[in-house]
Amino acid sequence: MDTAQFRAFLQLLSKNVFPVLGASFQKQDYCPLNLSVSNPELDGVDVSNTSKLESFVNSEIKRQGAKIAFGGYLEQRGIYQRSTYFNQSNPETERNIHLGLDLWIEAGTLVYAPLDGILHSFKNNTNFGDYGPTLIIEHRIDDMSFYTLYGHLSLESLEGKKEGQSIKKGEVIATLGEAAVNGSYPPHLHFQIMRNLQGNSGDYPGVTNLRDLEFYKQNCPDPNLLLGIA
């Protein structure tokens, strides 16, 4: 299945997914959030400061009369410059292009499995600016397999988990973590789709650089194709 066919496959699946933050939220509860380096509204915001970034996120949600902010796929962001885990001196290798979809809402929010699957792996990725607690689910549908990643979770989300355990659509799989455990970000879910994990376990790059962008665009399609938020 080529890339275009896989994207169409995800869009078809979107008709039957369970909302990843629960069925109590409707489409009108979501608002777009732009954290790109080209957004002039961020010029006066210190995005390296977690509390100031959180204030900006919350003000945008309030301004738009929403409950959840979403966005970020292929967004070039300045937030990663605060961490040596992402920041490189060479602009071609600096990782600052986001590969997932972020859903910004308070810590403790329940996270649900959008589709049936098995728990491939889980890990607490503790680098500064990293995912923190993370789950990866493998989905096998119509002889097609792919993976979904859930980052910035609570520590409790990893308790009692076993690789290979069955995951049912609509099952609560996690809760969102606070900044102290989620890589030092305002609370949010990083949701990402991967066609191939490339041998990774409990982790997969959620940010890339210009040099590798074309590969990751093929391997990590727009998560909104599946979630259908907007």
C-alpha positions as CSV (number, residue, x, y, z in Angstrom):
1,M,0.0,0.0,0.0
2,D,1.6,3.3,-1.1
3,T,1.4,6.5,0.9
4,A,-1.7,7.9,-0.8
5,Q,-3.5,4.6,-0.3
6,F,-2.5,4.5,3.4
7,R,-3.8,8.0,3.9
8,A,-7.1,7.0,2.3
9,F,-7.2,4.0,4.5
10,L,-6.8,6.1,7.6
11,Q,-9.6,8.4,6.5
12,L,-11.9,5.4,6.0
13,L,-11.0,4.2,9.5
14,S,-11.8,7.6,11.0
15,K,-15.5,7.0,10.5
16,N,-15.3,4.3,13.3
17,V,-12.6,5.5,15.7
18,F,-13.4,6.2,19.4
19,P,-12.5,9.8,20.3
20,V,-9.0,9.7,21.9
21,L,-10.0,12.1,24.7
22,G,-13.5,10.7,25.1
23,A,-16.9,10.9,23.5
24,S,-18.1,13.7,25.8
25,F,-16.1,16.2,23.7
26,Q,-17.6,17.4,20.4
27,K,-15.9,19.0,17.4
28,Q,-16.9,22.4,18.5
29,D,-15.0,21.9,21.8
30,Y,-11.7,21.9,19.9
31,C,-9.8,25.0,18.6
32,P,-6.7,25.3,16.5
33,L,-3.4,26.3,18.2
34,N,-0.4,27.7,16.2
35,L,2.9,27.2,18.0
36,S,5.0,27.7,14.9
37,V,8.0,30.1,14.7
38,S,6.1,32.1,12.1
39,N,3.2,33.0,14.5
40,P,3.7,36.7,15.5
41,E,1.5,36.2,18.6
42,L,4.4,34.2,20.1
43,D,6.9,37.0,19.6
44,G,6.3,38.2,23.2
45,V,6.0,34.8,24.8
46,D,9.0,33.0,26.3
47,V,8.1,29.5,25.0
48,S,11.1,28.0,26.9
49,N,9.2,28.8,30.1
50,T,6.6,26.1,30.8
51,S,4.3,28.3,32.8
52,K,4.3,31.1,30.3
53,L,3.7,28.8,27.5
54,E,0.8,27.2,29.4
55,S,-0.7,30.7,30.0
56,F,-0.6,31.3,26.3
57,V,-2.2,28.0,25.5
58,N,-5.0,28.5,28.1
59,S,-5.6,32.0,26.9
60,E,-6.1,30.8,23.3
61,I,-8.5,28.1,24.4
62,K,-10.5,30.7,26.4
63,R,-10.4,33.3,23.6
64,Q,-11.8,30.8,21.2
65,G,-14.5,29.5,23.6
66,A,-13.1,26.0,23.4
67,K,-12.1,23.2,25.8
68,I,-9.2,21.7,23.9
69,A,-6.6,23.2,21.6
70,F,-5.1,21.1,18.8
71,G,-2.5,21.3,16.2
72,G,1.2,21.0,15.4
73,Y,1.5,18.5,12.6
74,L,4.7,19.4,10.5
75,E,4.8,22.7,12.5
76,Q,8.3,24.2,12.8
77,R,8.6,25.2,16.5
78,G,11.0,27.3,18.6
79,I,10.1,25.5,21.8
80,Y,12.7,22.8,21.3
81,Q,15.6,25.2,21.3
82,R,15.6,25.0,25.1
83,S,16.8,21.4,25.1
84,T,20.1,20.0,23.9
85,Y,18.2,16.8,23.2
86,F,16.8,18.5,20.1
87,N,19.0,21.6,19.5
88,Q,21.9,21.3,17.0
89,S,24.2,23.9,15.7
90,N,23.5,22.8,12.1
91,P,20.1,24.0,10.9
92,E,19.8,21.0,8.6
93,T,20.0,18.6,11.6
94,E,18.3,20.7,14.3
95,R,15.1,18.8,15.2
96,N,12.3,21.3,15.3
97,I,9.5,20.0,13.0
98,H,6.7,18.3,14.9
99,L,5.4,15.0,13.6
100,G,2.4,14.4,15.8
101,L,-0.9,16.1,16.7
102,D,-1.0,17.8,20.1
103,L,-4.2,18.0,22.1
104,W,-3.8,20.6,24.9
105,I,-6.0,20.0,27.9
106,E,-5.5,19.7,31.7
107,A,-3.5,17.0,33.4
108,G,-5.5,14.0,34.5
109,T,-7.6,14.0,31.4
110,L,-8.5,10.4,30.3
111,V,-7.0,9.0,27.1
112,Y,-8.9,6.3,25.2
113,A,-7.8,3.8,22.6
114,P,-9.2,4.9,19.2
115,L,-9.1,1.4,17.8
116,D,-8.5,-2.2,18.8
117,G,-4.9,-3.2,19.1
118,I,-2.2,-4.7,21.3
119,L,0.2,-2.8,23.5
120,H,3.5,-2.9,21.6
121,S,5.6,-1.2,24.2
122,F,5.8,1.5,26.8
123,K,8.6,3.6,28.4
124,N,9.3,6.7,30.5
125,N,11.4,8.9,28.2
126,T,13.0,11.2,30.7
127,N,15.2,13.4,28.5
128,F,14.5,17.1,29.1
129,G,11.8,18.1,26.6
130,D,11.1,14.4,25.7
131,Y,7.7,12.5,25.9
132,G,7.9,11.4,29.5
133,P,5.6,8.3,30.0
134,T,4.7,6.9,26.6
135,L,2.6,4.1,25.1
136,I,2.7,2.6,21.6
137,I,-0.2,0.5,20.4
138,E,0.0,-1.8,17.3
139,H,-3.1,-2.0,15.2
140,R,-3.7,-4.8,12.7
141,I,-6.7,-4.2,10.4
142,D,-7.4,-5.9,7.0
143,D,-3.9,-7.3,6.7
144,M,-2.5,-3.8,7.4
145,S,-0.5,-3.0,10.5
146,F,0.5,0.4,11.9
147,Y,1.2,2.0,15.2
148,T,-0.1,4.9,17.3
149,L,2.0,6.7,20.0
150,Y,0.7,8.5,23.1
151,G,3.2,10.8,24.8
152,H,3.3,13.1,27.8
153,L,1.3,10.8,30.0
154,S,1.2,10.4,33.8
155,L,3.5,8.0,35.6
156,E,0.4,6.1,36.7
157,S,-0.3,5.3,33.0
158,L,2.6,2.9,32.9
159,E,1.5,0.9,36.0
160,G,0.2,-2.6,35.4
161,K,1.0,-2.5,31.6
162,K,2.3,-5.6,29.8
163,E,3.7,-5.7,26.3
164,G,1.3,-7.7,24.1
165,Q,-1.8,-7.1,26.2
166,S,-5.0,-6.6,24.3
167,I,-6.4,-3.1,23.9
168,K,-10.0,-2.6,23.0
169,K,-11.4,0.4,21.2
170,G,-12.8,2.9,23.7
171,E,-10.8,1.5,26.6
172,V,-9.1,4.0,29.0
173,I,-5.4,3.5,28.4
174,A,-3.8,6.5,30.2
175,T,-4.2,9.9,31.8
176,L,-2.3,13.1,30.9
177,G,0.7,14.0,33.0
178,E,1.8,17.2,34.6
179,A,4.9,19.2,33.6
180,A,7.0,17.6,36.3
181,V,6.7,14.2,34.6
182,N,5.8,14.9,30.9
183,G,9.0,16.4,29.7
184,S,8.3,19.9,31.2
185,Y,5.5,20.9,28.9
186,P,2.0,22.3,29.6
187,P,-0.3,19.2,29.9
188,H,-1.2,17.7,26.5
189,L,-1.4,14.5,24.5
190,H,1.1,13.9,21.7
191,F,-0.6,11.5,19.3
192,Q,1.3,10.2,16.4
193,I,0.9,7.5,13.7
194,M,3.8,5.4,12.4
195,R,3.8,2.9,9.6
196,N,7.1,1.4,10.6
197,L,8.7,1.7,14.1
198,Q,12.2,1.1,12.7
199,G,13.1,-1.1,15.7
200,N,12.0,1.4,18.3
201,S,10.3,0.4,21.5
202,G,8.4,2.7,23.8
203,D,9.7,5.6,21.9
204,Y,9.8,7.0,18.4
205,P,11.0,10.5,17.1
206,G,8.2,13.0,17.4
207,V,10.3,15.8,16.0
208,T,12.5,15.8,13.0
209,N,14.9,18.0,11.0
210,L,14.8,19.4,7.5
211,R,17.2,16.7,6.2
212,D,14.9,13.8,7.2
213,L,11.6,15.5,6.8
214,E,10.5,13.7,3.6
215,F,11.0,10.3,5.1
216,Y,9.0,11.1,8.2
217,K,6.2,12.7,6.2
218,Q,5.8,9.3,4.5
219,N,6.2,7.2,7.6
220,C,4.1,9.5,9.9
221,P,1.0,10.7,8.1
222,D,-1.2,13.5,9.5
223,P,-2.9,12.0,12.7
224,N,-6.0,14.1,11.9
225,L,-6.7,11.7,9.0
226,L,-7.6,9.2,11.7
227,L,-8.9,11.4,14.5
228,G,-11.0,13.6,12.2
229,I,-11.0,16.6,14.6
230,A,-11.0,19.2,11.8
